[in-house]
Amino acid sequence: MPIKLENVAIAVRDLDETIAFFTDLGLTVLGRDEVSGEWTDTAVGLDGNHAKIAMLQTPDGHGRLELFEYLHPDAIETDPTRPNEIGMHRVAFSVDDIDEALAIAAKHGCHPLRGVATYEDVYKLTYVRGPSGIIVMLAEELRKG
């Protein structure tokens, strides 16, 4: 059976703030909508499901993020995910210049969890705590070409 990844969905506190963060990093908004009704209740498994959504795409056209801001039921605040917790871990992006990406993230108040590391002279990478506590990995390939 052929299979392909369609998108990764993330519930966020503030849709506009999160869109600004990811579009500044280079993603493009493909569309925005507000969804509710029986079909969303059935698909998501929540009665009275009502959310503002946005679909974002990476510049290469292969990666997509679907962002949700719940209007009903109320979003549930949780502690930010830690890297060693079971479940959804992080979303990762390759970047051409990690310093430039970190400068963009910093404009949104988002900084590395600890610092920037080098993996076997292959990647410089870091985890950033993004909007709504999302862990975002940024990685710059050192052996380009």
C-alpha positions as CSV (number, residue, x, y, z in Angstrom):
1,M,0.0,0.0,0.0
2,P,1.5,3.3,-1.0
3,I,1.6,5.9,1.8
4,K,2.8,9.5,2.1
5,L,2.9,12.0,5.0
6,E,0.2,14.6,4.4
7,N,0.9,17.0,7.3
8,V,1.7,17.3,11.0
9,A,-1.1,19.0,13.0
10,I,-0.4,21.1,16.1
11,A,-2.9,22.8,18.4
12,V,-1.7,26.3,19.3
13,R,-2.8,29.1,21.7
14,D,-2.6,31.9,19.1
15,L,-2.9,31.0,15.4
16,D,-1.7,34.4,14.2
17,E,1.4,34.4,16.4
18,T,2.3,30.9,15.4
19,I,1.8,31.6,11.7
20,A,4.1,34.7,12.0
21,F,6.8,32.5,13.5
22,F,6.7,29.8,10.9
23,T,6.3,32.2,7.9
24,D,9.3,34.2,9.1
25,L,11.2,30.9,9.0
26,G,10.2,30.5,5.4
27,L,7.0,28.5,5.3
28,T,4.1,29.7,3.2
29,V,0.4,29.8,4.2
30,L,-1.6,27.7,1.8
31,G,-4.9,28.6,3.3
32,R,-6.9,29.4,6.4
33,D,-10.4,28.4,7.5
34,E,-12.7,28.0,10.4
35,V,-14.1,24.6,10.8
36,S,-17.0,23.1,12.8
37,G,-20.0,20.8,12.4
38,E,-20.8,17.1,12.4
39,W,-18.0,16.2,10.1
40,T,-15.3,17.7,12.3
41,D,-16.9,16.2,15.4
42,T,-16.7,12.8,13.7
43,A,-13.2,13.2,12.3
44,V,-11.6,14.7,15.4
45,G,-13.7,12.9,18.0
46,L,-14.8,16.0,19.9
47,D,-18.4,17.1,20.3
48,G,-18.9,20.7,19.3
49,N,-15.5,20.9,17.7
50,H,-14.9,24.4,16.4
51,A,-11.4,25.7,15.4
52,K,-9.5,28.2,13.3
53,I,-7.0,26.4,11.1
54,A,-4.2,27.2,8.8
55,M,-2.2,25.0,6.4
56,L,1.5,26.0,5.9
57,Q,4.0,24.5,3.5
58,T,7.8,24.4,3.4
59,P,9.5,26.1,0.4
60,D,10.4,22.7,-1.2
61,G,6.7,21.8,-1.3
62,H,7.0,18.5,0.6
63,G,6.4,19.4,4.2
64,R,3.1,20.8,5.6
65,L,2.0,21.9,9.1
66,E,-1.7,22.2,9.9
67,L,-2.2,24.6,12.9
68,F,-5.3,24.6,15.0
69,E,-6.6,27.2,17.4
70,Y,-9.5,25.7,19.3
71,L,-12.6,27.9,19.9
72,H,-14.6,25.0,21.3
73,P,-14.1,23.0,23.3
74,D,-11.6,25.1,25.2
75,A,-8.0,24.3,24.6
76,I,-6.4,22.5,27.4
77,E,-3.1,24.0,28.7
78,T,-0.4,21.4,29.5
79,D,3.2,21.7,30.6
80,P,5.5,22.1,27.6
81,T,6.7,18.8,26.2
82,R,10.2,17.8,27.2
83,P,12.5,16.1,24.7
84,N,12.4,12.8,26.5
85,E,8.6,12.5,26.9
86,I,6.6,9.8,25.1
87,G,4.4,11.2,22.3
88,M,4.7,14.0,19.8
89,H,8.3,15.1,20.2
90,R,9.2,17.9,17.8
91,V,8.9,19.3,14.3
92,A,12.3,19.5,12.4
93,F,13.4,21.8,9.6
94,S,16.6,21.9,7.5
95,V,17.8,25.5,7.1
96,D,20.5,27.0,5.0
97,D,21.8,29.2,7.8
98,I,21.2,28.3,11.4
99,D,22.4,31.6,12.8
100,E,19.9,33.4,10.5
101,A,17.1,31.0,11.6
102,L,17.9,31.6,15.2
103,A,17.9,35.4,14.8
104,I,14.4,35.0,13.2
105,A,13.2,32.8,16.1
106,A,14.7,35.3,18.7
107,K,12.5,38.0,17.2
108,H,9.5,35.9,18.3
109,G,11.0,35.3,21.8
110,C,12.0,31.8,20.9
111,H,15.5,30.6,21.9
112,P,17.5,27.3,22.0
113,L,16.7,25.0,24.9
114,R,20.4,24.8,25.6
115,G,22.6,25.9,22.7
116,V,23.7,24.9,19.2
117,A,25.5,21.5,18.8
118,T,27.5,20.0,16.0
119,Y,26.8,16.4,15.1
120,E,29.9,14.7,13.6
121,D,30.8,17.6,11.4
122,V,27.6,16.9,9.4
123,Y,25.0,19.2,11.0
124,K,24.8,22.1,13.3
125,L,21.5,21.8,15.1
126,T,19.4,23.0,18.0
127,Y,16.0,22.7,19.6
128,V,14.0,25.9,20.0
129,R,10.9,26.3,22.2
130,G,8.5,27.9,19.7
131,P,5.0,29.4,20.1
132,S,2.7,27.5,22.3
133,G,5.7,25.5,23.6
134,I,6.2,23.6,20.3
135,I,9.7,22.1,20.1
136,V,11.2,23.1,16.8
137,M,14.5,21.5,15.6
138,L,16.6,23.6,13.3
139,A,19.5,21.9,11.4
140,E,22.1,23.3,9.0
141,E,23.9,20.7,6.9
142,L,27.6,21.4,7.0
143,R,28.6,19.3,4.0
144,K,26.6,21.1,1.4
145,G,26.8,20.1,-2.2
